[in-house]
C-alpha cells in the first residue's frame, strides 16, 4: 500500500483512505478523501510527505490547492455516484451526459462520454505540436509520429488547469505594474475578490490561446478546455459552492472566452495587416471586465497586455515541458 499522511493528526500510515492507527480517524467526505489522496505517495515523494506531517502535527494548515483537490476527487466522485445511483438491473444515468446506460466494470460514465474523456492525441516535439490521434506525420512540420507519442486529452486538461491556478497564484505581474497595481490596491476587499476572479479568467483564456497555438484540431482545443473547466467546476463545489452556482461560474468563463474571441475578431477586422495588435483589443476588454469601463485607458491596457503576455509565454513553456514529461 502507498505511504500517506493522516490529514487529521499528521501520522504516517499506509493507504490514503484507511483509518489512522494513531487517531483512529478515516476520511469520509469527498473533500476529506481528496485531501487524504493528495497527502499520499500518489502525489508526493516521502520527504515531501514528511514535511506535510510536520505542518499538521505543529498545528498549521496544509495549503491545499482546490484545483489539485478536484483532480484527486475525480475518481472518488465517480465511485460515489456509481454506488448511489446504480439500479438492481445494472442501469445508471451517465454522470456526464445523464443518458441511461447499462454499466459494466462499475463505470458511472457511458461509453461515448468515456471515449471522449479517454481520447488520445499525438505530440510532436520537433515543433512542438499536438496532432490528431491517428496522425503518422506531424501536421505542422512533417516529423514522424508513433503510438508512443500518444497522450490523453484528460492528462493535458489536468495539467492546464493546475498550471493556470499555480501560475496565477504565484504571479506578481499585477503588483509590479504601473497602473493596474494602484487600481487593484484601491479596491474594497469585495471588489478586489471580484477583480481577482476576473483576472483568473483572463489567465485561463491565455491558456486557451496557448492550446490554439500548439494544437492542430480545434476539436481537441475544445475537448481540453471543457475538461479543464470541469475540473474548475468541481473545485468550486469542493470549496462549498452549490453545484448550480458552480455550473454558472463555469458558464461565466465560457462567456468571457467568447467575449475575448470577439475582441480578437474585431482586431483582425480593423487591423487586418497587424499580427500583434489584437492583444490590445483583448486587453482593453479584460481591463473593463476586471475594473470597470472607467479604468479603460492606454496605460491600464498596456499593463494588461503584459499580464496576458506573461501567461501566454509561461504557459507555453510549461505546457511543452509537461507534454515532454508525459511522453518520457
N, C-alpha and C positions, 0 to 999 in steps of 0.2 A: 504493500500500500504506500501511497505517496505521503511524504512528510508534510505536515501542515501545522499551523499555529492556531490555538484556540482564540477566537475573536473576543471571548468574554474575559479570560484571565491571562492569556499570553503563553500558556504552557504549550510545549511541543506535543504533538500527537500524530498518529498515522491514520490518514483518511480525513479529507476535508469536512465531510458531513457526519462523522462519527461523534459519539459523546466524548467529552473530555474526562480523562481519568482524575484530574485534579479537582475541577469544579463540578463535574457531573453534568454539565450543560451540553446540549446539542442544538445546532441551528435548526429552526423550524420554518420561519417565514421565508419567502422568496428572497427578500433583501438580505437576511442573515446568511442564507445558504450561498448567495452570490458573494458576500463578503468572505465567507469561510473558504470558498473555492479560490477566491483571489489570494488569500493568505496560504497558498499551498505550492508545492513543487511544480504544479502545472504552469505557474506564472513567474516564480522567483527561485533562484538557487538558495541553498541552505543558509549561506552567510547573510543574504538579504532578509530571509525569513526570521533569522535571529534578531535582526535589527527591529523588525516589527514586534517581535516578542518583548524586547526591551521597552519599546514605546508603550505597549499595553500594560506591562507589569509596573511601570512607573507612573501610571495614571494618565498618560497623554492619549490623544485621539489619533487613530490612523487616518491619514488624509485620503480616504477612498475617492477615486475618480468615478463619477456617475456613469460616464460612457464605458469605462473599463468594466464596471459592475454589470452594465447592461449586456455586454458581450459575454460575461461569465454566466449571466442569468438565462441566456437564450435556451440552452438545452434543458435547464431545470424547469423553465416555464412551459416548455413543450411537454415534458413528463407530467407536470401538474395538470395541464389542460387535458391530456390524454386520460389520466386516472379519473378525472371529474366528469368527463363527457362521453366516454365510450359506452355504448349500449351493450346489452346482453348478446345481441346479434352481431357485434363487431362493427357497427356503423358509428360514424362520428362526423361532425361538421368540421371541415378543414379550418385550422386555426388561422389561416391566412385569407383564403377567399370565401370561406363559410359554406362552400358546397359540400353536400354529404357524400361520403365515400366509405368503402369497406377498408378498414385499417389492417395493415399487416406489419409485423415487427414493431408494434407499439408506436407507430408514427401518428402524429397529430396533424400532419400536413399532407395534403393529397399529392398524388404522383406528379401532376402538372406543375404545381407550385414548387415541389421539391426539385424537379428538374431545373426550374428557373433559379432556385437558390443554390443548387449544387453545380450550376453551369460553369464550364471552364473556358478560359481564353488562353492564348499562347503569347508569350512575351519575347520580343526581340530585344536583345541588349546591345546590338550594334547601333541602333538609332538613338535611344530606345523607343519601342512602340508596343502597344497592347493590341494584338491581332485577333482575328476570328479563331474559334476553337478548332476549325478544320484546316486552317491555313498551313501550307507546307513551306511557303516563302513569305517573308515579311512584306506586307502590302505597301510599306514605305521605302525600304532600302533594298529589298530583294534577297536578304540573307536567308539561309536555310533555317527552317524551324522543325522541331520534332516534338513527340509526345512529352519528353522530359521538360519541355519549356512551358508545360501547362500549369496554370494557377487558377484556383476557384475564384469566381466573381465575389463570393461571400468573403473570402480572405482579404481581397483588395478593399472591399467596403469597410470591413472591420478596421483595417489599417488606416484608411482615410478618415473614418470617424474619430478614431483615437488620436491621430496626428493633428487634426484640426483643433480638438479640445486641448491637447497638450501644448501645442504651439500658441494657441490663443491665450491660455492661462499664463504662459511664461513671457509672452510678448511685451515689449516696452515701447513699441512704436508710437502709440498714442501719448504716453507720458513724456517721450522725448521730442514730440512735435512742437512746432512753433505756435500754432493757432488752436488746434484741437485740444491740446493739453489744458489750456486756460479755460476753454468752454467746458471740458469734461469735469474739471475740479470745481467749477462754479455751480454745478447741478446739485439739486437736492438728492438725498440718498435714493428716493424712489425713482426720480428721473434718470439718475446715473445707472440704476439697475436696468431700466428700460433701454438706455443707450447701449449698455454693455451687451444686452441680449441681441440688439440690432447689429452690433459690431461682430458678434459671433456668426450671425447670418452672412455678413459680408465675407468673413473668413471662410465660411463653408462654400460660398459662391466662388471664392478663389480656388478652392479645391475642384469645383466643377470645371473651371477654366483649365486647370491642370489636366484633368481627365480628358477633356476635349482635345488638348494639345497632344497627349500621348496615345489616345485611343483611335483606332480606325473606324469602328462602328458606333454610330450614335445610340443604337440599341444597347450596347454594352455600357456606355456612359450612363444611360437612364437606369439600367439594372443596378450598377454600382451605387448611383446616387440614391435610389429609392431604398436599397438595403441599408445604406449608411443612415438615412433618415429614420428608418425603422429602429435602428439602434438608438438614435437620439430619442425617439418616441418612448422606447422602453426605459431610457434613462430618466425621462421626466416622470414616468409612473413610479419608478423606484425612489424618486425624491419626494413622493407624496402627492403628485398631481393626479387628478382623476383621469381615467382613460379617455373620456370625452374631451377634456381640456388638452390632454397630451396630443390627441389627434388634431385639434385645432391649431396647436403650436407648430406641428409638422406642416400643416397646410399653409401656415404663415410663411414658413421657409420657402415652400414651393411658389407662393405668391410673390415673394421677394425675388426669387430667381427669375421668374417670368418678367418682373419689372426691370431687373438689371439686363436681361436679354433684350428688352425693349429699348433700353438706353443704348445698348451696343448696336442695335439695328438703326437707331436714329443717327448714331455717329457714322455708320457706314453709308447712310443715305446723304448726310450733309457734308461729310468729308471723304468722298469716295477714293481720293488719292493718298490718304493717310493711313498707315498701318498701325500707328501707335496712339493717336489722339482719342481713340474710342474710350480709353481708360478715364479720360476727363469727364465724359458723359456719365459713365458708371459711377465715378467718384462723386460727382455732383448729386446724383440721386441718393447715394449712400449717406452723404452728409445730411441731406434733408430728412431721410428716414431716421437717422440716429439722433439728430439735434434740432430738427425743425427747419422750415423754409427760411427763417430769418438769418440762419447761420450760413446760408449758401453763398459763398464768395470764392474768389480765386485762391486766396490763401488757404482756407479750410479744404477746398477741393484738392489742392496740391498735397496737403498733408494726408488726405485720404488716398491719393494716388500712391504715396509712399507706403501706406498701410497695405493696400491691395498688392502692390509690387513685392513687398516683403513676403507676404503669404504665398504668392504665386511662385516666387523664386525658391523659397524654403520648402514648400510642399512638393515642388518638382523634384528637388534633391532628395527629400525624404521618401517620396513615393518610389523613385527609381531604386533607392537603397533597399527599401522594404521588398520590392519585387525581386531584387537580386537575392535577398535573404531567403525568400520562399523557394527560389529556384535552386539554391545551394544544396 
